[in-house]
Amino acid sequence: VALIAVAAPPAAAWAPRRPLALRGSRALAPWLTAPRARPTRSLTMRSDAALKKGIAEFYDESSGIWEAVWGEHMHHGYYEPNEKASSFARHLEAQDEMIEKALERCGAADVAARCAAAGRRMRVVDIGCGIGGSSRYIARK
């Protein structure tokens, strides 16, 4: 089973380019219409070690923030049509339900049964998006 996440486009790709009206106000946040500044830093090639170190530092520094906002899983949850998250606790349940639905959809139970019949453990691939919450959930199963 592989859980796959797709990165969102950079903010500049979807940010509004004209003023927004909000309940009679003249314009909302003039900074929305300002041109986006481009980084002035030149792009340089980094070694694999430097790249891996930078990625590790990013997650070490930001994982607590992500977990506080999203919970253990860095994804949305599975909700029934017209259902809204009534609480953070319900959102966390919905995240677990989404993993269950994904496992059901990909036939993980059948794969697990075949592995058990062959005397092998089922393996799960984590492609490295997030902080590993979904992989830990699956491992606990």
C-alpha positions in Angstrom: 0.0 0.0 0.0 1.4 3.4 -0.9 -0.1 6.6 0.4 0.6 9.4 -2.1 0.4 13.1 -1.5 0.6 15.8 -4.2 2.2 19.1 -3.4 0.0 22.2 -3.9 1.2 24.9 -6.4 3.2 27.8 -4.9 1.0 30.5 -3.3 1.9 32.9 -6.2 0.2 30.5 -8.6 -3.2 30.9 -7.0 -3.2 34.2 -5.1 -5.8 36.7 -6.2 -4.5 39.4 -8.5 -7.3 42.0 -8.0 -8.9 43.6 -4.9 -11.6 41.5 -3.2 -14.8 43.0 -1.8 -16.0 41.8 1.5 -19.4 42.8 2.9 -19.3 46.4 1.7 -15.6 47.0 2.4 -13.8 48.8 -0.4 -11.0 46.3 -0.7 -9.7 43.4 1.3 -6.0 43.3 2.1 -4.2 45.5 -0.4 -1.2 43.1 -0.2 -3.3 40.6 -2.2 -2.9 42.8 -5.3 0.8 43.6 -4.8 3.1 41.8 -7.2 4.9 38.9 -5.6 8.6 39.4 -4.9 10.9 36.9 -6.3 13.8 35.6 -4.2 17.0 37.4 -5.1 19.1 34.4 -4.0 20.7 32.7 -7.0 20.0 29.0 -7.4 23.0 26.8 -6.7 23.4 23.1 -6.7 23.6 21.5 -3.3 25.1 18.1 -2.6 22.8 15.3 -1.7 24.0 15.5 1.9 23.2 19.3 2.1 19.8 18.7 0.6 18.9 15.9 3.0 20.2 18.0 5.9 18.0 20.9 4.8 14.9 18.8 4.5 15.5 17.1 7.9 16.0 20.6 9.5 12.8 21.8 7.9 10.8 18.9 9.3 12.5 19.1 12.7 11.7 22.8 13.0 8.1 22.6 11.6 6.7 19.2 12.6 5.2 20.5 15.9 3.3 23.2 14.1 2.0 20.8 11.4 0.9 18.3 14.1 -0.8 21.0 16.1 -2.8 22.1 13.1 -3.5 18.7 11.3 -3.0 16.1 14.0 -0.9 13.0 13.5 -1.9 12.7 9.8 -1.2 15.6 7.5 -4.3 15.2 5.3 -8.0 15.9 5.3 -10.4 13.3 6.6 -13.2 11.2 5.1 -16.6 12.7 5.7 -20.0 11.6 4.7 -21.7 13.9 2.1 -22.8 17.2 3.7 -21.0 16.3 7.0 -18.8 19.0 8.4 -16.1 18.5 11.1 -17.9 19.4 14.3 -14.7 19.4 16.4 -11.0 18.7 16.2 -11.6 15.3 17.7 -14.1 14.5 14.9 -11.5 15.7 12.3 -8.9 13.3 13.8 -11.5 10.4 13.6 -12.2 11.4 9.9 -8.5 11.2 9.2 -8.3 7.6 10.5 -11.5 6.9 8.5 -9.8 8.2 5.3 -6.9 5.8 5.8 -9.3 2.9 6.3 -11.2 3.9 3.1 -7.9 4.0 1.2 -6.9 0.6 2.5 -10.3 -0.8 1.7 -10.2 0.7 -1.8 -6.8 -0.7 -2.7 -7.5 -4.2 -1.4 -5.1 -4.1 1.5 -7.0 -6.8 3.4 -6.6 -9.2 0.5 -2.9 -8.4 0.2 -2.5 -8.9 4.0 -4.3 -12.3 3.7 -2.1 -13.5 0.9 1.0 -12.4 2.8 -0.2 -14.3 5.9 -0.9 -17.4 3.8 2.6 -17.2 2.4 4.1 -16.7 5.9 5.3 -13.2 5.1 4.6 -9.8 6.7 2.8 -7.2 4.7 5.0 -4.2 3.8 3.9 -0.6 3.5 5.8 2.1 1.6 5.8 5.6 3.1 6.9 8.0 0.3 8.0 10.6 2.8 5.2 13.2 2.8 4.3 14.4 6.3 5.5 13.2 9.7 4.7 9.5 9.3 1.3 9.5 11.1 -0.5 7.5 8.5 2.3 4.9 8.4 2.3 4.5 12.1 -1.5 4.1 12.0 -1.2 1.3 9.5 1.7 -0.3 11.4 -0.4 -0.5 14.5 -3.1 -2.4 12.6 
